[in-house]
Amino acid sequence: MKLLVIMLAILTPMRISKNTTLPPNGTYNQPIVIMADNITLNCNGSAFVGNGIGVGLLVQNRMGVTIRNCKVRGWDVGMYVLGGKNFVFEGNDFSGNYVDDNSNIEHLKPIPHGGVILNGIQSSRLQGNTSNGNVVGMQILNSSKIRVQQNTTSRNRGWGIYMYGTTASQVFSNTVEYNNRSCPEWGKDAGCGSAGIVLTQQSDRNQISWNILTADGDGIYQGNTPQAASNDNEMSYNTISNSIANGIEATFSFRNYIHHNSFTNDNYGAWLGYAQNVRFEYNVVRGAHVNSVQHDNAKSSKYVGNIFDGQVLLQPVQSGTCQGNSFSNNNGNIVANGCQ
């Protein structure tokens, strides 16, 4: 009986209802639940370790909560935040939670597992966190005015940073590398819908800048159907290299501004099929294995001041039209017969 009581106590959540700083570098085999608004939890390097089930750190319908220096691993979801605003998540490590592989995630639907899930929150900041070795590092759903800055989210077997229906947000200066996936259709480490950064389901008016994106499925994946496309995004000053598929894919989108990015040794530098009113300006695209840019059914798009060492191909496909495009001060081979 005494042993049973001890086990129940260990499994009981740690409920935080006031400012709390834990002793340094401890280990707890229990989840955390935040119970109050306008409080700070500083884990002080302590780890909350699960057995593969449930949520390690839960915040629901709160505001003004700050969480720092926590390690949360071994859960189905490392941290789940549902509803609320004015959060700060800083210096935490959400690595080593649920991971799977060997299926295609090209559908870009949310995956209810992984490192971090933020759902329906506003005006919040994730800064200096690590979320590696999950199925997804960070998922931000149905939210707005989120700043995702200086995080490391790498070697996930799906997506690094995933945005679904999330608007007016900034993804700045993150390291997002080796987010790749296997699937029966394409083989081992073949991409299979994986990406460093994903924008889908009307994730509009976001800024994606100064990120390092290396050896992901796609570097930045924006799409991938007319209904799910994301518009009016700015993607700039990113360093993108060795992408399995595309440095940037932005299909079916409108008015995206892609400028001052560096692309190196990607399969395609940029794939912009069916995108309209794109501004592709002052990018450097080198070493693309197929085309520097491919833009099927391009409409009303501008290519200005770019450097390409491979072919840029604009073309009509599947009885579509390719028209109203313009080119100025580019250095490289642009093939756009019937598209001007």
C-alpha positions in Angstrom: 0.0 0.0 0.0 2.8 2.4 0.9 4.5 1.8 -2.5 1.1 2.4 -4.3 0.7 5.8 -2.5 4.3 6.7 -3.6 3.6 5.8 -7.2 0.4 7.8 -7.3 2.2 10.8 -5.9 4.8 10.5 -8.5 2.2 10.4 -11.3 0.2 13.3 -10.0 0.7 16.5 -12.0 2.8 19.3 -10.6 0.2 22.2 -10.4 1.7 25.6 -10.7 -0.5 28.5 -9.4 2.1 31.1 -8.4 5.6 32.3 -9.4 7.8 29.2 -9.0 11.6 28.5 -9.4 12.5 24.8 -9.1 15.7 23.5 -7.6 18.4 23.2 -10.3 18.7 20.2 -12.6 16.2 17.9 -11.0 14.3 15.1 -12.6 10.5 14.6 -12.3 8.5 11.8 -13.6 5.2 13.8 -13.7 3.6 16.4 -16.0 3.1 20.1 -15.2 -0.2 22.0 -15.3 -0.3 25.8 -15.2 -3.2 26.8 -13.0 -3.1 30.6 -12.9 -2.6 33.8 -15.1 0.4 36.2 -15.0 2.9 33.8 -13.4 6.4 32.6 -14.2 7.7 29.0 -14.0 11.5 28.7 -14.1 12.4 25.1 -14.1 16.1 26.0 -13.6 17.2 23.2 -15.9 15.0 20.5 -14.3 13.6 17.8 -16.6 10.0 16.4 -16.7 10.3 12.9 -18.2 7.4 10.9 -19.5 6.8 7.3 -20.6 5.4 8.2 -24.1 1.9 9.0 -23.0 0.1 12.3 -22.5 1.3 15.9 -22.4 4.3 16.9 -20.4 3.4 20.6 -19.9 -0.2 21.8 -20.2 -1.4 25.4 -20.4 -5.0 26.0 -21.1 -6.9 29.2 -21.5 -4.4 31.3 -19.6 -2.7 34.7 -20.1 0.5 36.3 -19.2 2.3 33.0 -18.4 6.1 32.7 -18.8 7.9 29.4 -18.9 11.7 29.2 -18.8 14.5 26.7 -18.6 12.4 23.5 -18.6 13.3 20.2 -20.2 10.3 18.1 -21.3 11.0 14.8 -22.9 9.5 11.4 -23.4 5.8 12.5 -23.8 3.3 12.2 -26.6 3.3 16.0 -26.7 6.1 17.9 -24.9 4.1 21.1 -24.3 0.5 21.8 -25.4 -0.9 25.4 -25.1 -4.6 25.8 -25.9 -6.1 29.3 -25.9 -4.9 32.4 -24.3 -2.4 35.2 -24.9 0.7 37.0 -23.9 2.8 33.9 -23.3 6.6 33.8 -23.2 8.4 30.4 -23.7 12.1 30.9 -23.4 15.2 28.7 -23.1 13.3 25.4 -22.9 14.1 22.0 -24.4 11.2 20.0 -25.9 13.4 17.4 -27.6 12.8 13.6 -27.6 9.1 13.4 -27.6 6.8 11.4 -29.9 8.5 10.5 -33.2 7.4 8.3 -36.2 8.5 7.9 -39.7 7.8 6.0 -43.0 4.5 7.7 -44.1 3.8 10.5 -46.5 2.7 13.8 -44.8 2.3 15.8 -48.1 -1.3 16.5 -46.9 0.2 19.1 -44.5 -2.5 18.5 -41.9 -1.6 19.0 -38.2 0.0 16.1 -36.4 -1.3 15.8 -32.8 2.1 14.7 -31.4 5.6 16.0 -31.0 7.6 18.7 -29.3 5.3 21.8 -29.0 1.7 22.5 -30.0 0.3 26.0 -29.7 -3.4 26.2 -30.6 -5.5 29.4 -30.7 -3.1 31.8 -28.9 -2.3 35.4 -29.5 0.5 37.9 -29.0 3.1 35.5 -27.7 6.8 34.7 -28.1 8.9 31.5 -28.4 12.6 32.4 -28.1 15.8 30.4 -27.6 14.1 27.0 -27.3 15.2 23.7 -28.6 12.9 21.1 -30.1 14.8 18.3 -31.8 14.2 14.7 -32.5 10.3 14.7 -32.5 7.9 14.1 -35.3 7.4 17.9 -35.4 9.4 20.4 -33.5 6.9 23.3 -33.1 3.3 23.5 -34.4 1.4 26.8 -34.3 -2.2 26.5 -35.1 -5.0 29.0 -35.6 -3.0 31.8 -33.9 -1.8 35.3 -34.6 1.0 37.7 -33.7 3.4 35.0 -32.6 7.2 35.6 -32.6 9.3 32.5 -33.2 12.9 33.6 -32.7 16.3 32.1 -32.2 15.1 28.6 -31.7 16.7 25.3 -32.8 14.3 22.7 -34.2 16.3 20.1 -36.2 16.3 16.4 -37.0 12.6 16.0 -36.6 11.0 13.3 -38.8 8.5 15.7 -40.3 8.5 19.5 -39.9 10.6 21.8 -37.9 8.3 24.8 -37.6 4.7 24.3 -38.8 2.1 27.1 -39.1 -1.6 26.3 -39.8 -4.1 29.2 -40.1 -1.6 31.4 -38.3 -1.3 35.0 -39.3 0.7 38.3 -38.7 3.6 36.4 -37.1 7.4 36.5 -37.4 9.7 33.5 -37.7 13.2 35.0 -37.3 16.7 33.7 -36.9 16.0 30.1 -36.2 18.2 27.1 -37.0 16.1 24.5 -38.8 18.1 21.6 -40.2 17.8 18.0 -41.2 14.0 17.8 -40.9 13.4 14.9 -43.2 11.2 11.8 -43.6 10.9 8.4 -45.2 7.8 6.9 -46.9 7.0 3.8 -48.9 6.2 5.8 -52.0 9.6 7.6 -52.3 12.0 5.8 -50.0 14.3 6.5 -47.1 15.0 10.2 -46.3 13.2 11.2 -49.5 11.3 14.2 -48.1 7.8 12.8 -48.2 6.2 16.1 -47.3 8.7 17.1 -44.7 10.0 20.6 -44.4 12.0 23.0 -42.3 9.2 25.6 -42.1 5.6 25.1 -43.3 2.9 27.6 -44.0 -0.6 26.2 -44.8 -4.3 26.8 -44.4 -4.3 30.6 -45.0 -1.2 31.3 -42.9 -1.1 34.9 -44.3 0.9 38.1 -43.7 3.8 36.4 -42.0 7.5 37.2 -42.1 10.0 34.4 -42.5 13.5 35.8 -42.3 17.1 35.2 -41.4 16.6 31.5 -40.8 19.2 28.8 -41.5 17.5 25.9 -43.3 19.8 23.0 -44.2 19.0 19.6 -45.6 15.2 19.7 -44.9 12.6 18.0 -47.2 11.7 21.5 -48.4 13.4 24.5 -46.8 10.1 26.5 -46.7 7.0 24.7 -47.8 4.0 27.0 -48.5 0.9 25.4 -50.0 -0.2 23.0 -51.2 -3.7 23.3 -52.6 -5.7 26.4 -53.7 -7.9 26.1 -50.6 -4.9 25.7 -48.2 -2.5 28.3 -49.8 -1.0 31.1 -47.8 -0.8 34.6 -49.2 1.0 38.0 -48.6 4.0 36.4 -46.9 7.5 37.8 -46.9 10.4 35.3 -47.1 13.7 37.1 -46.9 17.4 36.8 -46.0 17.1 33.1 -45.3 20.1 30.8 -46.0 18.7 27.6 -47.6 20.8 24.7 -48.8 20.7 21.0 -49.7 16.9 20.7 -49.6 15.7 17.3 -50.7 13.0 18.8 -52.9 12.7 22.6 -53.0 14.5 25.5 -51.3 11.1 27.3 -51.2 7.9 25.8 -52.5 5.0 28.3 -52.7 2.2 26.8 -54.8 -1.2 28.4 -55.6 -0.3 31.5 -53.5 -0.9 35.2 -54.2 1.4 38.2 -53.5 4.2 36.5 -51.7 7.4 38.5 -51.6 10.6 36.4 -51.8 13.8 38.4 -51.6 17.4 38.4 -50.6 17.5 34.7 -49.9 20.5 32.4 -50.6 19.8 29.0 -52.2 22.6 26.4 -52.6 22.5 22.8 -53.9 18.7 22.3 -53.5 16.9 20.0 -55.9 14.9 23.0 -57.2 15.8 26.4 -55.8 12.2 27.5 -55.8 9.0 25.8 -57.1 6.3 28.3 -57.6 3.6 26.4 -59.5 0.3 28.3 -60.1 1.5 31.2 -57.9 0.4 34.7 -58.9 1.7 38.2 -58.2 5.0 36.8 -56.8 7.9 39.2 -56.3 11.1 37.2 -56.6 13.9 39.7 -56.1 17.6 39.9 -55.3 17.9 36.2 -54.5 21.0 34.1 -55.3 20.3 30.6 -56.5 23.3 28.3 -57.1 23.8 24.6 -57.7 20.1 23.6 -58.1 20.0 20.0 -59.4 17.1 20.6 -61.7 16.0 24.2 -62.2 16.9 27.3 -60.3 13.2 28.2 -60.4 10.2 26.5 -61.9 7.0 28.5 -62.1 4.2 26.8 -64.0 1.2 28.9 -65.0 3.0 32.0 -63.7 0.9 35.1 -63.7 1.7 38.8 -63.0 5.0 38.0 -61.3 8.2 40.0 -61.2 11.8 38.7 -61.3 14.2 41.5 -60.4 17.9 41.5 -59.6 18.4 37.8 -59.1 21.5 35.7 -59.8 20.9 32.2 -61.2 23.5 29.7 -62.3 20.9 27.3 -63.6 17.7 27.6 -65.7 14.6 29.5 -64.7 11.6 28.0 -66.4 8.2 29.7 -66.6 5.7 27.7 -68.7 2.0 27.0 -69.2 0.9 23.5 -68.2 -2.3 21.5 -68.2 -4.1 24.0 -70.5 -3.3 26.8 -68.1 -2.0 30.3 -68.9 1.3 31.9 -68.2 1.1 35.7 -68.7 1.8 39.2 -67.4 5.2 38.4 -66.0 8.2 40.8 -66.0 12.0 40.4 -65.7 14.7 43.0 -65.1 18.4 43.0 -64.1 18.6 39.3 -63.6 21.8 37.4 -64.2 21.1 33.9 -65.6 19.2 31.9 -68.1 15.4 32.6 -68.0 13.2 30.6 -70.3 9.7 32.1 -70.5 8.3 31.5 -73.9 4.7 32.6 -74.0 4.8 33.9 -70.5 5.4 37.6 -70.9 
